[in-house]
Amino acid sequence: MPDRWIFYSVVLLFLMGETAIISANVLSASEFDVQTLKRPVLQFVFFFAGLLFSFYIAKIDYKKLFKAKQVYLLVGVSLVSLFIVLVKKLISGKAVDRWLFGGSVQPLEFAKIAIIIFLSYYIVSKGSLRSIKTFSWAFFIVLLHAILLVLQPDKGGALFILLLSFSLVYVGGIPYKLYIPAVALVGFFSFFLLKNGYVSERLSAWIDPFADAEDTGYQIIQSLYALAKGGPFGVGIGKGIQKMGALPAADTDYIISIIGEEMGFLGVMMVVLLYALLVGRLFYYSVKVDEPFGKLLLFGIAMNFSLAFLWNLAMASNLLPPKGIALPFVSYGTSNLFASLIMIGLAQSVIRVWQR
């Protein structure tokens, strides 16, 4: 039987997010029209469709994924989709392009699923990653994803993939003699990601957002204003003002700031507690499940949600540099929402099979 607490936490997180999305799009509009309903309706439709798909996945035995052909097919589709985005970007001449079709279907979100399944399968099939040969192949697949993301460019997405992969690879057992070279390589790659262009500007804004309050530090300052204004109980749903143009990406990257302003510290803590419940249950089962493939799948899914949650909240409160990482189930974003529900379905499949 699937875990009901995971299901409850996902539904409640979605309802809190949907309320904030409606507030940011419908209640903040100067006049009502059909366009203002577009984002809330799309989010609801994709949640309902994703939930049904999640129930379907939960009924399938996850062990059917433990086949080289299926795993490498997923990896291939993930890499091809990222490559198509790159080709589309070069043909169109755009500076940035991260989507397959217009502004929808972001391959990064589904690449996370492919990476979790691949590393879980690969680690179990090889026993560990303690030999240089086995470690090198896993590292190559992950690095290929990261490079394609950097070329979009999506340096934050590449860094997220590397961190998620490192958590799984660490559990799989990095060869002791490769500790220093691996850390040096990751350090060099991170330095490359952070030293140039807009990332460097974001780092400067993070260190002192008020040094350039009208440009690079603007988003951070507006986010902090929203959180500060909310106080303990918030100004009331729909009554926040930061979403009315002052805070860019109000219903995506900075949705927790809108929740903080309108629902106050109480609303933010509700999100924190729901995530603690969701991630806590996933980690609990990753310890309890004794089948290695299922154990690693649960661990990878739990790490994905943990990293996204901590990154998003730290960014909104300026504990980390600003980078658009969605808050799963809460932020607006159909690709992220659907991919997150696929992960939940996969996790519930592992739990159901283990409890039989």
N, C-alpha and C positions, 0 to 999 in steps of 0.2 A: 504494500500500500504506500503510495507517495506521501511525503511528509506534508501535513496540512499547514504547519507553521511557516514553511517556506512559501507556500501558496498565499497564505494570509498576508505575509510581509510584502510580497510582490504586488498584490492587489492594492494594499493600503498606500504603498509608495507611489503607485500609478495614480491613485485618486488624489493624493497631495500634489503631484506634479501636474495633473490635468487641471486641477483647480487654479494653480499658478499660471498655467498656459492660457486658460480662459481669461483670467484677470489681466494678463499681459497683452492679449490680443483683442478680446471683445470688450471688456470693461474699461480699457484705456482708450478705445477708439472715440474720436470726436463725434462720429455718427455711425450708426450700424449699417453694415452691408454684408453681402454674402462672403466677401473676401476675408472679413475679420474672423469668420468661422472656419476658414480653411485649415489652419494648423490644429485647433482643438479637435475637429472632426477627423482629420487624417490620423492624428495620434490615437484617437479612440478606435478607429477602424483597424489600424495596424496592431493595436493591443489585443483587440478581440480576435483577429485572424492569427496573431502570434500565439495567443493563449490556446486556441484550438489546435494549432500545430504542435504546441508544447505538450498538450494532453496526448496527442497521437504519438509523439516521440517517446513519451514516458511509458507507453504500453509496449514498445519494442524492446527486445533484449539488446542492451548496449554492446554485448560481447560480439554481436554480428559485425561491429565496426573493426574488430581485431583481425583485420586481413590486410596484407600489404597492398593489394590492388586497390581496395577502397580508400585506404589512408593516403596513398600517393595520388589517387585521383583527386581527393580533396585538396591536397597540397598543390597539384597542378592547376586546378580551377582557381585557387587563390592567387597563385603567381600570374596566371594568364590574365585574370581580371585586373590586377595591379598594373600589368604591362599594357593592357588596353587603355587604361586611364592615362598612362604616360604617352602613348602614341596619340591619343585624342588631344592631349595637351599640346604636343608638338605641332600637330596639324592645325589646330585652332589658333596657335600663337599666344595662348593665355599664359600669364605669369604663374598662376596657380590653378590646378584642377585635381579634385579628389573624388569625383563621382563618375559612375559609368554612364548614366543617362541624365543629362541636364544637371539638376541639383539633387537627384535622388540616387539611391543605392550606392553607398560608400563601401568599397571593398575592404577597407581596413577593419570594419566591424566583423566581417565574416572571416577575415584572415586570422583573427584572434581564435576563433573556433578551430580552424584548420591547424594552427600552431599547437593548441592544447591537445588535440586528438593525435597529431603526429608525434609530439614529444612523449606523450603517455604511451603510445604504441611502441615507439622506438626504444625507449628506456626499458620497457618490460621485455620486448623481444630480444634485446641484447643483454639483458641481465643488469647492466649498469653502463655508465659512460666512462669507465676508468681507463679504458685503452684510448690512445691518441687517435686511432683510426675511427672508432665509433663516435667519439666526441667531435671529431672534425666534420663528419657528415652532418650531424645534428646542427652544429654551429653554422655550416655552410647554408643550410636551408633557412635558418632564422636570419642570417646576415643578408641573404638574397631578398627576403621580404623587407628588411630594414632599408636596404639600398633603394629599392623601388619606391618605398614611401618617402625617402629623403628627396628623390627626384621629382616628386609631385609639386612642390615640396610640402611634406608633412613631417617635420623633424620631431615634433612631440609624439606623433603616432609611432614613429620609428623607435623612439626612446621607450615608449610604453611596451611595444612588442619585445624589445630587448630585456626590459625589467621582468615582464611576465615569463619570458623564456628562461631567464636566469634562475628564477625561483624554482621552475620545474627541473632544469638541468642540475641545479645544486642538490635537489633531492635525489636525482638520478646518479649522482656521484661524479664530480669533476676529477680527472686524474690529478693526483697531488703535485706532480711535476709541472702541471699546466696552470696551477693557481696564479703564479706571478705573471706569466705571459698572458693569461686570460684577463686578469685585472688590468694589465698594461694596455691590452688591445681595447677593452671596453672603455678605459679611461681616455685613450686616444680618440676613439670614435665619438665619445661624448663631447670631448673638447672640440672636435670638428663640427659637431652639431650646434654647439653653443657659441662659437667664437665669431661668426659672421652674420651680417644682415639683420633681419627683423628679430632674430633670437637674441642677438647682442643688445638690441634696443630694449627688448622686454626684460632682460636681466638688469639693465640700468634703471628701468622704471620700477622694477621690484625692489631694488636697493633703496631708491628714494623717489617714490611716485610724484611727490610735490615739486621735484626739480623741474619737471616738464608737465605740469598739471593739465595743460590744454591739449596735449598730444599723447605721448607714450604712456604717461601716468594716469590718463583720464579714466579708463575703465576701472582700474584698481581703486581710485579715489571714490568713484560713484558706487562701487560695490561696498566699500567700507561705510560710506554714508548710509546706504540702505540698511545694512546690518545694525549700525548704531542707532538709527532712527526707530527701528522696530521695538527696542526695549524688551521687557519681559514677555508681553502679550501681543505686541504688534499694533499697527494702526487700524487693522481690520481688512478683511479680504476685499479687494477691489479698490481700496482707498490709498494704496501706495502711489507715490509720484515718480520714483526713480525709473519705473518701467516706461514712462511716457516720453521716451526719447533720450533721457539723461543717461541711462545705462544700456549700452549696446549689448546685443545677444542676451537680452533679459530672460527669454524663455528657453535658452539653450545652455551656454557655458555658465551663466550667472543666475540660474534659476533659484539656487539656494539663497541668494541675496534678496530676491523677491519674496521668498518664503519667510526669510528673516525679518523683512520690513513689514509684511502684512500679517504674519502669524507670530512674529516675535521669537524670542529665545525658546519659548515653548514649542513652536513649530519646528525650529531647527533641531531641537533635542528629540522631537518625535521622529524626524528623518534619521537621526543618528541611532536611536534605539531600534528602529525597524531594520536598519542596515546591520546593526549588531546582531539582531535575531537571525536575519537571512544568512549572513556570513558565518555566524557562530554555528548554526545548524549544518551548513556545508562542511565546515572544518570538523565538526563533531563526527559526521558520517565518514569523512576522509580518514579519520583515525579508526573508527569502528569497522569499516568494510575491510575484509581480509583479502579480497581479490586485487592483485596489484594494478591491473589496468583501470578498474573502477576507482580504486583509491587515488590514483594519479589524476584521473579525470575530475573527480570531486575537488581535489587540491587545486588544480589549475583553474577551475571555474570559480572557486572561492577566492583565489588570488586575483583573478581578473576583476571581480566586483570590489575586493578590498582596495586594490590599487586605484581604480576609477573613483571610488568614494573618497578616499583620503586625498587623492590628487585634486579633485574638484573642490572639496571643502577648503583645502589648504590654499588653492589658487584664489578662491573668492575672498578669503581672509588675509591674503598677501603673505602667507607663510611659504608659498612657492611662487616662482615666476608665472605670469599669466600664460596659459596655453589651453586651447579649447579641447578639454576632455569632458565628454558628456557624463552626467550623473545618471546611470542606468535606471530605467523605469520612471524617472522624474523629469529629466530634461526632454525638450522637444527634439525629436530625431527618429525618423521611422526605421532607418537601417539599424541604429543602435538598439532601439526597442525590440525589433524583431529578432536580431541576433542574440540579445540578452535572454529573450524568452526561449530561443532554441537551446541555449545553455542550461536554462532551468529545466526544460524537458529532458535533456540528457542526464542532468543530475538526478532528477526524479526516477529516471529509468534505472540508474545504478542503485538507488535506494530501494526501489521496488523489487528488483531481482535479488538484492542482498537479503531482504526481509522474507523472501519466500521460504 
